[in-house]
Amino acid sequence: MDTAVGSLKGVFLDRDGVLNDLVFRGDENLIDGYRIPWTAPFVLSELRIKPEAAPAIAVMIGKGYVPVIVTNQPDVSGGRIAPAEFGRLMRAFRVLPVVGIYFCAHRPNAGCACRKPAPGMLFAAARRHCLDPARSFMIGDSESDVEAGKAAGTGTILLAPAPVATRADRVASGIMEAARLLP
């Protein structure tokens, strides 16, 4: 696939854990057979957009980056988030100065081209907003975000609270630090 789809710099932002807080469900929470104590918000009342999200995105815009949200949302197809509630959750992100929101509702192992670590959402956003992946960055809090960025040909920044083993180009403690690390 030709990745040189535009000339603008983009910043692809994961959603949960990057722009909003995760929700603690408990150590006994099982989803699809996996113990997952922290999840995305399932209802609007659980959504807490991080206070530094909008100012960090403003820094990115000031550096010439076009911000886009790219997020895996398997809880929709998994039945944990009702479609109408999912719509309300996604509309809440309109308070952030992003040009687009892309999501994959497929469950893990669905074999789709859009679910991260596949680069499909990044390529779709790049085409729609004339972004050059080679001049862009993917910012996320998981190695699947890093792998999606690598597959799309972007630079990568992993949000992690402490030094971790990663393939990311850079590591930041939060979204504002990530914004400041962008060239």
Backbone torsions as a table, in degrees:
resi	resn	phi	psi	omega
1	MET	NA	137.2	177.6
2	ASP	-76.5	117.1	-177.5
3	THR	-91.5	-12.0	180.0
4	ALA	-82.2	80.9	-173.5
5	VAL	-100.5	-9.9	-179.6
6	GLY	-164.9	-173.6	-177.2
7	SER	-118.1	-6.8	-177.2
8	LEU	-83.0	153.4	174.5
9	LYS	-83.6	132.1	177.2
10	GLY	-117.9	158.5	169.9
11	VAL	-129.1	117.3	-179.2
12	PHE	-93.9	121.8	-173.6
13	LEU	-113.7	124.1	169.6
14	ASP	-66.2	161.6	-176.5
15	ARG	-97.6	-73.3	-170.9
16	ASP	-70.0	124.1	-177.6
17	GLY	90.2	-14.9	178.9
18	VAL	-107.7	-56.4	-179.1
19	LEU	-97.5	-22.7	178.7
20	ASN	-136.5	159.2	178.9
21	ASP	-72.8	146.0	170.8
22	LEU	-77.0	161.8	-179.2
23	VAL	-111.1	128.2	178.7
24	PHE	-79.9	121.7	-178.8
25	ARG	-104.4	-12.2	-179.6
26	GLY	111.4	155.0	-177.1
27	ASP	-70.3	-13.9	-179.1
28	GLU	-99.0	4.0	-178.1
29	ASN	-68.8	120.4	177.9
30	LEU	-113.2	129.0	175.5
31	ILE	-128.2	120.7	-178.6
32	ASP	51.9	36.4	177.2
33	GLY	84.4	-1.6	-179.8
34	TYR	-107.2	140.3	175.8
35	ARG	-78.5	111.8	-177.1
36	ILE	-129.6	94.9	-177.3
37	PRO	-73.0	-27.9	-178.7
38	TRP	-113.4	131.8	-178.4
39	THR	-135.0	175.8	168.8
40	ALA	-67.8	159.1	172.2
41	PRO	-65.6	139.8	179.9
42	PHE	-98.4	-20.6	178.7
43	VAL	-136.2	156.1	-176.1
44	LEU	-56.8	-35.9	-178.5
45	SER	-65.4	-17.8	177.6
46	GLU	-88.2	-12.9	-175.1
47	LEU	-73.6	125.1	174.4
48	ARG	-129.6	98.0	175.4
49	ILE	-69.7	132.9	-177.3
50	LYS	-62.5	136.5	-178.4
51	PRO	-60.5	-28.5	-179.2
52	GLU	-85.2	-3.9	-177.0
53	ALA	-61.3	-55.0	-178.2
54	ALA	-63.3	-45.6	177.4
55	PRO	-62.4	-36.6	178.8
56	ALA	-65.9	-41.6	178.3
57	ILE	-65.4	-35.8	176.3
58	ALA	-61.9	-39.9	175.9
59	VAL	-61.4	-43.1	179.4
60	MET	-61.4	-45.0	178.8
61	ILE	-62.2	-41.5	178.1
62	GLY	-60.6	-26.0	177.5
63	LYS	-89.8	4.8	176.4
64	GLY	92.0	12.8	-179.6
65	TYR	-92.4	143.9	175.1
66	VAL	-97.9	114.4	-175.0
67	PRO	-87.5	135.6	180.0
68	VAL	-138.2	137.9	174.7
69	ILE	-90.4	132.8	174.2
70	VAL	-131.3	117.8	-170.4
71	THR	-142.1	135.7	170.3
72	ASN	-79.3	133.7	180.0
73	GLN	-135.1	63.8	-177.4
74	PRO	-68.7	-13.2	179.9
75	ASP	-67.8	-18.8	176.4
76	VAL	-70.3	-55.7	-179.9
77	SER	-70.0	-23.8	177.9
78	GLY	-79.1	-4.2	176.3
79	GLY	81.3	8.9	-179.9
80	ARG	-87.2	-17.4	176.1
81	ILE	-126.5	122.7	177.4
82	ALA	-67.5	142.9	-178.6
83	PRO	-53.0	-42.3	-180.0
84	ALA	-65.6	-39.6	179.2
85	GLU	-68.0	-37.3	176.9
86	PHE	-60.6	-41.5	176.8
87	GLY	-59.6	-43.2	177.9
88	ARG	-63.5	-42.6	178.7
89	LEU	-60.2	-46.9	-177.4
90	MET	-67.6	-37.3	177.9
91	ARG	-63.5	-29.2	-180.0
92	ALA	-62.6	-25.2	-179.8
93	PHE	-77.6	-4.6	176.3
94	ARG	-66.5	-13.4	176.5
95	VAL	-70.5	-16.6	179.5
96	LEU	-89.8	145.5	-178.3
97	PRO	-80.3	66.6	176.7
98	VAL	-110.1	153.3	-178.2
99	VAL	-90.6	-14.8	-179.3
100	GLY	-165.2	156.9	176.2
101	ILE	-130.1	123.2	180.0
102	TYR	-120.3	136.4	179.2
103	PHE	-139.8	152.7	173.1
104	CYS	-116.7	119.2	-179.8
105	ALA	-93.2	1.2	-179.3
106	HIS	-68.0	150.6	176.9
107	ARG	-81.0	161.1	177.0
108	PRO	-53.7	149.1	179.3
109	ASN	65.0	22.6	178.9
110	ALA	-76.2	-18.8	178.9
111	GLY	77.7	17.6	-179.8
112	CYS	-84.1	165.1	179.5
113	ALA	-90.8	-5.2	-175.7
114	CYS	-99.2	-28.4	-175.9
115	ARG	-71.0	123.3	176.5
116	LYS	-61.1	134.0	26.0
117	PRO	-87.8	1.9	174.1
118	ALA	-67.2	149.4	-174.6
119	PRO	-91.1	9.8	-172.8
120	GLY	-54.8	-44.2	179.6
121	MET	-65.0	-37.8	-179.4
122	LEU	-66.3	-42.4	178.4
123	PHE	-65.5	-40.8	179.1
124	ALA	-62.4	-44.4	179.1
125	ALA	-65.8	-40.1	179.5
126	ALA	-61.4	-44.4	178.3
127	ARG	-62.6	-47.2	-174.9
128	ARG	-66.4	-33.6	-173.1
129	HIS	-113.5	14.8	176.6
130	CYS	56.8	45.4	-178.3
131	LEU	-97.1	143.9	175.4
132	ASP	-99.5	108.2	-179.3
133	PRO	-53.8	-35.3	-178.8
134	ALA	-65.3	-20.4	178.4
135	ARG	-104.4	7.7	-171.8
136	SER	-112.6	171.7	177.8
137	PHE	-133.1	147.2	169.6
138	MET	-107.0	127.4	177.5
139	ILE	-117.4	121.8	-179.8
140	GLY	-152.4	177.3	-178.0
141	ASP	-115.1	14.6	178.1
142	SER	-139.7	160.6	179.4
143	GLU	-66.8	-24.7	176.1
144	SER	-67.5	-31.7	174.4
145	ASP	-65.5	-45.0	178.5
146	VAL	-60.2	-46.2	-178.7
147	GLU	-64.7	-36.3	176.8
148	ALA	-64.1	-44.1	177.5
149	GLY	-61.3	-44.7	178.8
150	LYS	-61.0	-44.2	-179.3
151	ALA	-64.2	-31.0	179.4
152	ALA	-85.2	-11.8	-179.9
153	GLY	87.8	20.8	179.2
154	THR	-95.4	167.2	165.0
155	GLY	-73.8	162.6	-176.7
156	THR	-135.6	141.6	173.7
157	ILE	-130.7	123.8	177.7
158	LEU	-99.1	130.3	172.8
159	LEU	-87.6	120.0	-179.3
160	ALA	-148.3	140.6	-177.0
161	PRO	-72.6	-18.9	-178.8
162	ALA	-145.8	165.6	176.9
163	PRO	-56.0	133.2	-178.8
164	VAL	-137.2	159.5	173.0
165	ALA	-76.7	125.3	-176.7
166	THR	-157.5	158.7	173.0
167	ARG	-92.7	0.6	-178.8
168	ALA	-62.7	149.4	177.2
169	ASP	-69.2	-33.3	-178.2
170	ARG	-144.3	157.7	176.9
171	VAL	-126.6	136.7	179.6
172	ALA	-131.3	154.3	-179.6
173	SER	-81.8	-19.6	-179.6
174	GLY	-165.3	178.2	-174.7
175	ILE	-65.1	-35.1	178.9
176	MET	-68.7	-42.6	176.4
177	GLU	-61.1	-40.4	177.9
178	ALA	-60.5	-42.6	178.9
179	ALA	-60.2	-41.8	-179.4
180	ARG	-69.8	-26.0	178.7
181	LEU	-76.7	-18.8	-179.8
182	LEU	-63.2	135.0	178.8
183	PRO	-68.4	NA	NA
